[in-house]
Amino acid sequence: MRVALFIACFNDALSPGVGRATVSVLERLGHEVVFPEAQTCCGQMHFNTGYRDESVALVRTFCRVFEPYDVVVTPSPSCAAMVRRHHSTVAQHADDEALVADVARVAPRVLELSEFLVDELGLTDIGAVFPHRVAFHPTCHSVRLLEIGDRPRRLLEAVEGLELVDLAGADQCCGFGGTFAVKNADTSLAMGADKLAAVEASGAEVLTAADTSCLLHLGGMLSRGRSPIRVLHLAEILAEGLPA
C-alpha cells in the first residue's frame, strides 16, 4: 500500500525520531511511505486558540497536499482529531463550499498510526521486541476526540518482552494541553506532578503515549527531577527489535 506520512509539527520540529520510527514500522510491514514535503501545520494551534481565520489557509494547504493519497497516516492523534473533527468547522467558517467538499473528501483518509495498524491492517503483533516495564498514558485528544480506545494498548501488549504495568488515574490529563501549559503553568505543573507520581508508583522503566506533546511535558519534568524513567512514543517502541 502507498501511504502518505503526515508527520505533524511537534514531531517534525522536536521529535523527528518519531517520524523515522513510523516510517520504519510501515516499511517493515511492506508499505511504500511517501513524505509530501509541502505539508505544513494542520491548524490545530490556531483553531484551539480562537484564530479560525488564520486556520483557513492551513486547511486549504492540507487538502491540496494530501488529496492525491488514499491513505494518510500520522503518529499524532491530536492532529488527526483536528483534521477529522474540526477541518469541516474551519471550512464552514470560511463559507467556502469548495473547501467544505475538499475536507469531506480528504479528512476521512487521515488515520492515526494505531488506527491504521489495528483497523486497516488487522494487526496487533508487528514483530517488535522491547523487554522493559512500560506505563501507557492515554492522552486526552486521543481518547476524547479521536476515540482510539484500546488500540495502542493492544499493540503494546503484543510486543515481545514488554510488561505493560497499570497506571493509576490513567484517564486523567497530564496538564500539558497546548497553550494551557503556558497560560496556566502552576496548574499544569501540579497536574503533571500527579501524573508522574502515578508513573513512578507503577514501577515503569518507560512511559509511552501516542502523542509527543504530552511526552514532552512529562519527559521534561522527569528530566528535571533526574528520574531514570524514559519517555518514548508508541511508534518508537513498535520500531524496536524490527529487522534492519
N, C-alpha and C positions, 0 to 999 in steps of 0.2 A: 504494500500500500504506500502511496505517496502522501506524506504528512508534512504540513507546514508547521514550523515551530514558532509560536508566539511567546517570546521569552519573558516579556513584562519588564518594566523599567527597573524595579527593585533588583531583580536578578541580573539584568544586563549591567547595571551600574555598580552593584555592591556584592553580588554573589554569582559571578559568571560560572563558577563550578557547578551550580545547579543546572544551568543550561547544558553544559557539557555532559553532565550525568544523564540528563533527559535524552539527549541525542544518543548516548551510549546504550541506554536501555532500549530505545526504539530500534536502533540499527541492529542490535544483537537479536532482536525479535524478527528481523528480516525486512524492516521497512525503510524506505528511502525518506530521509529527512531533508526538507528544504527550508532555508532560513531567508525569508524575504527581507532584504536589507532596508527597504523603505519603511518598515514598520516603526511606529512611534508609540507614545503613551496612549492607552485606551480611553483616557479622560476621567478615570476614577477620582484622582485627586481634585480635579476641578469640580466635578459633579458633587462630590461629598462636601465640599466647602461652599457650595452655592453658586459657582461660576458656570451656569449652564450655557450661556452664550459662548464662552470660551471652549466648551466641550464639543460644540458642533463640528468644528473643523477637524478635530481629532477623530470623531466618529466617522466623518466622511473619509478620512485617510484610511482608517481601519478597514472600512468596507471595500475601498478601492484596492488596497494592498492584498487582502485575503480573499477577495471574490473568486480568483482563479482556482482555489483549492477546495476540495470536497471535505477534507478533514483538517482542522486546526487544533493542535494540542498545546496546552500551556501548563507549566508547573506552578501556576498561581491561581488558586481558587477565587481569591478576591477579584482578580481581573476578569476571570471567566464569568463571575457573577455580574460584574459591571456590564460586560458585553451582552449577556443573555437576559439580564433583568432590567437594565437601565439605558442601553443604547436606544431602545424604542422610545423611551421617555424623552431623551435628548432630541431625537428626530421629530417627534411630535411638537416639542417646544419650538423647534426651528420652523414649524409649519411648512415642512418640505416633504411633499408626497413621494418624490423620487427617493429621498433618503429613507423615508419610512419603509419603502419597498426594498431598498438595498439591505437595511438592517434585518428585515423579516427573512431575507434570503440567506444572509451571511451568518448572523448571530447563532442560529441553531447548530452550525457546523463546529462551533468552538467547544472543545471538551477539555476539562482538567485532566491531568495525567492519570490519576487513579480511575476516573470515569472511563477513559479510553481503554485502559488495560483490562478492567473488570467487565465493563458493559459491552464495549465494541469488540474486544478480542476474546472475551470469555476466559481471562487468565487471572490467577492469583499467584501461583508459583511461577516466577520467571527465571529461576535458577540462581538467585542471589544467595550469598553466604556472608553472614555478619554475626560472629559469635560474641555478642555483648548483651547486657541488660539494657533495655530501651523503654523509655516512657514516651507515650504519644500524646501530644496536645492537640485536640480538635479545635482548630481556630474558628472564631465567630462567623466570619464570612462563609467559610466552607460548610459549616453546619446549618446556619440560619438562612443564608441567602442561596447558596448553590445546592445545599441539601445533598452533599456527597455521602452522608451516612457513614456506614462502617467500611466502606471500600478501602480506605488506607489501612485500617486495622487488619482487614483480611489479607492484604498484600504483605504486611509486616509479619503476620502470624505464619505465613508460608515461607519466610526467609530462613534458610538453614542456619541453625546455631543461635538464632535470635531469641532471647527471652523477653517477651512483652510484659512489663510489670504494670500493676494497677496504679493509676494516678488519682488521688483523692481530689474531688472538685474539678474533674477534667473538663466539665462543661462550662466552667467559669472563665471569663475574659482575663487575659494576661495583663491588660492595661495599656496595650500599645494603641490600637485604634487610630492609626494615621496621625492626623494633626492633634488628636486628643492628647497624645503623649507630650506634645509641645505646649499646648494651651493649658493643660491640667497636669503639670509634671508631678506634683506631690501625690495626687491621687493615682496617677499612672504607676509611680514607683511603689506605692503601697500595694496596689493590685499585683504588680509583678513580684513583690516580695512574698505575698501569699501563695502565688503560683509556684515560686521556686522552693518555698518551704515544703510544699507537697511533692515536688520533684525530688528533693533531697531525701525526704522520708521514704520515698518509693524504692530507694537503693539503686536507681538507674545510673548507668555509666554514660548514657547518651540520651538527650532529649531531642525528639523529632517532631515535625509538623509538616503540613503540606504547603504552608505559606512562609516565605522567607521573612516577611516583615515582623511577625511575632518572634521568630527565632533571633532576629537582630536585637530586638528589645531584651528578650530573656538572656540571650548569649552575652550581651553587653553587661548585664547585671551579674551573671555568673563569672565573667572575666574579672570585673572589678572586685568581686568577692573572693577571687583566687580559688574558685571551685574547680575540682578536677572534672566535673561533668561537661561533656562536649555537646554542642548542638549541630545537628545535621539535618538537612532537608530530606524528606521522604525519597526523592529521586536519587540522592547521593547514597542512601542505604541500599536502594534497589539496584544500583550500579555496582555495588561491592561484590567482589568474587566472580563477576562475569568474565568469561574468557576474553583475553585480549585479542 
